[in-house]
Amino acid sequence: MSIQSKSVPIAPQQDCLSLVNLERYPVHNSDSPVLREVIKVARRELAEIGCMRLPGFIRVDAFDLLAKETTALAPHALHGSEKFTPYGSVPDESFPEGHPRRRAHLSTSGNVTRDLIPMETSIQQLYGNPAIMSLAAACLEADEIHQFADPMRGLIINAMDEGNVLGWHFDANEFIVSLMTRRADEGGTFEYSPGIREPGDENFDAVQSVLDGEKKLVTELDLQVGDLQIFKGRYSLHRVNRIESGIRHTVIFGYSREPGFIGSVESTMKVYERVMPEHIAAKNNRHDDGLSD
């Protein structure tokens, strides 16, 4: 499916960094002491709680443009209504009753994939901007990061309407970078349990405690429009609560530490109900960290 650019409000071509609050986050100047302090704080937060937020990363006068882009594209989102375990699988009855691998949660949010987002949009330009990628890499203490090779998952608009919910889950990639463009009027709170598992250790007991309603292990993050977030979602169980009123749109930038990341055929088909030739060709190009997707 293709989407005509004329159906999406496209800003006049310009440096997308004009949308960024450069006084607060001078990503255009890598030598800026202000930026170095931002990175220092971000690294500490990622190390301690697996999550960092840059409030007001986008200029207030650019909110409307980004909201119009995601709103125009949201009707193309695929909304699922199936239940899956936090590992993206159907319940495995070989595990005992109450075990996380046997407990499924409903997710009804929708996703617009990168191949349906015109390249001329501001969100595409922000995703591919070298200065923003360099900032994310510095916060993650990486020499560099790479855009996903996945033609669908590289850039996602997660669209949640009234009544939608995103159930407890782990991400397939180590981290995500996201940008909120619309915030629900009520509900839609982001909750996560930081660092609840690590490579080689699923920590099922703690995961089960969260699923049972143990709040001590859960942190709420009140994301606002224009906030940029880096989140280590492969290690932190997380969800978005039910949208009680309004609409919630979040743009997810797919980056990885190594080039060539492509989602598996199985998980892509399950989430998006279609695959592309790149997924089939990359069947063996998968990470192996001892954790379930």
N, C-alpha and C positions, 0 to 999 in steps of 0.2 A: 504494500500500500504506500502511496506517496501523498504528501500533503502540499498543496500549493502555497507558496510563501505569501501570496496575497491574502490568504485567510488568517494569517498571523500578523499582529501589529509589529512591524519591523522598524526599529529606529534607524535614522540616517547613519550610514557607515561611519564609525568613529572608533577611536581606541576605547575598548571596553573598560579600561582602567578609569575612565571618566565616571564610571558608575560606582567606583570604590571610594570610601572615605579615606583619601590619601593623607590627610592631616593626622588621623588617628592610626592608620595602618599604611605607612609609606612603602608599599611593596615595590614601587618603582625605583627605590634607592636602597640597595642592599647594605650600604654602609651607614644607614641612619641609626643613631643610638635609640631612637624611639622604636624602630622595628626590631632591633636586637633585644630590647626589653620585652616586647610582645612575644618573641620567640622563646626567650628564657622562661617566661611565665607559662607559655603553652607546653613546653617540654616538661616542666614540673607537674602540671596538671595531668598530662598524658601518662607520666610515670606513676603518679599517685592514684589516679582514678580512671585512667583509660579514656578520658574525654576532655576536650577543651572547646571553649566557645569564644568567638570574637564578636562581641555584641556590636551592632551597628556597623558591620563591615561594609555594607552597601549604603550609599548616600540616601537620605530620606527622599530627596527629589527623584530618585530612580525607582522607588518602590512600585509606582504605578506601572511603569514600563514592564518590569519583570512579572508583575501580577497579571498584566494583560496577556503576556506571552504564554504563561502556564495555563491561564484560563481558556485561551483560544485552543490550546492543544489538549486540554483535559478530556474533551469528549472522545478522544481516540484511545483513552486508557482502557486496558483490559482489566476488568474487575473479576477477581476470583471469589468463590464463596465456599472453599473447602477447608477442612480441618487437617492440620499437620502438627507433628511434634515439634519441639524447639529446634530439631535437627533437620527439618524440612522433609521428613519422611512420614509415612503412614504409621500408626501405632504398631509396635512389634510385641505381639502377645507372648513371645518367649520370655519377656521380662515380667517380674511380679507386678501385681496390681499396685498402681500409684507411682510406679517408676517413671522417670521423665521420658524414657524411650517408648513408653506406652501411652502417654498422655497427649492428646491433640487439642489444639487451640484454633479457633476460627479467625481467619483474616479475610477482610472484605475490601481492603484498599485497592486502588487501581494503579497501573503503571503505564506510562507512555515511554516507549523505548527509543533509543538514540536514532535509529533509522527512520523514525517518524518525526524527528525534530529538525526543521530546516537549518542548514548550516549558517544562514544569515542571522539567526536569532542571537540575542545578547547572551542567553544562557550557554549556547554553543561556544561563543567567543570567550566567555569567562572560563569555561571548562578547559579550553586549549591554550589559555594565556600562560606564557612561560613564567611571568612574575608570580602569578598565583600558584603555579605548580612548584616554583622554587620556595615560596613561603611554606606550603604544605610539607615539602621535603625537609626543610629546616626544622619545622616543629616536630617532625617525626625522627629527627636526627639521622636522616638518610642523605647520602650524597646526591641522589636524584630519585624521582619517581616517574612512572610512565603511565600514559593513558592506556586503559584496557584496549586490547586488540579486539575484544568482543564487540561486534557491530551493533548489538542490542543493549547490552548492559553498561557500556561505557558511560552513557549519560541517561539518567532516568528521571522522569517527573513522577513522583509519588503523589497521587491525587486521592484525597479522602473527602467524601461527602458526608452529610448528616447520616448518622447511624453506622458509618464504617468504623472498623477497628483493625488494628494490626497486632496479632497475637504474639505471645512470648516466642522469641527465636534468637538464634545466633546467625551471623552473616557468614557467607562462604569466603569472603576476602578478609584479610587481617584488619583493615580499616576502611572507613568511608569518609568522604568530605561532602558535606551537605550545606545547602543554602535554603532557608525558608523564604517563600515568596507570598504565601497567604497563611494566616493564622486563624484557626477556628474561633468562633465567638465563645463557645463553651465546650469543654472537653478537649480531647486530642493531646493530652499530656504525655510527654516522653518520659518513660521510666526505664531504668537500667540497673543492673547489679554488676558493678565494676569488677573486672578481673576474676569472675567467678570460676573460670577454668583457664588452663594454660596448656601449651603443647604437651601431649602425652598424658594429660590428667583431666578427665571429664568432670571430676568433682560432683558426681551425681547426687550425693547427699545434700549439698548446698543448693543445687538446682532444684531438687525436690522441695526443699524448704521454701524457696521463692514461689514455686508453683502452688504450694499449700497456703500462701498468703503471708509469709514471714516478711514484715516490712523493714526489719533491721538491716537487711542486706540490699535494700532497694533505695535508689536515689531518684528524685524527680528533677527534671531540667525544664525550666520555663522558657522555651525558645520563642524568639520574637522575629517578626519579618525583618530581613536584612542581616540576620545573624549567620555567620559561617561557623560550622562545627566540624571538628575532626574527632572521630569516634572509633575506638578499637572494638568493633562489633563482633569480631570472631571470638573474642574472649569474654565479652560481657553480654549476659542474657538481657534482652530488652524488648519493649513493646510500646505501642501508642494506644492509649485508652480510647474508648468510643467517642466519636464526635457527636456531641449532644445538639449543637446548632452551629451553622456556618460551614465553611470549607477550609481545608488544610492542604496546602501544596508545598512540597519540599523537592528541590532539585538535588539529585545525588550524582556527584562526580566520581566516576570509577577510575581510581588510580591503583597502581601496585608498585612494589619495590623492584620487581623484575619485569622486563618487557614481555609481551606476548600473552597476557592473561586472557583466557577465554573460558566462559562457564561451560559446565558439562552439558552434554546433550540431554541427559535425564532431568537435571534441575531446570534447565532452560525451557524444556517442553512442559514441565510441571507448572512453572510459574507463568510463562508467557504463551503457552499452547502452540508454539511454533519454534522452529530452529532455522538457522541459515547455513549455507555451505561451510562457513568458517567453523561452526560448532562441530560438524561432522568430521572435518579435516583435523581438528585438534583434540580428538578423543583422548589421546594419551598425555596431553599437556596439562597435568593436574598437580596441585601441591600435595604434599604428604607430611602433615604435621601431627599425625596420630589423633586427630579430632574428627568428629562427624560433622558433615555439612548441615 
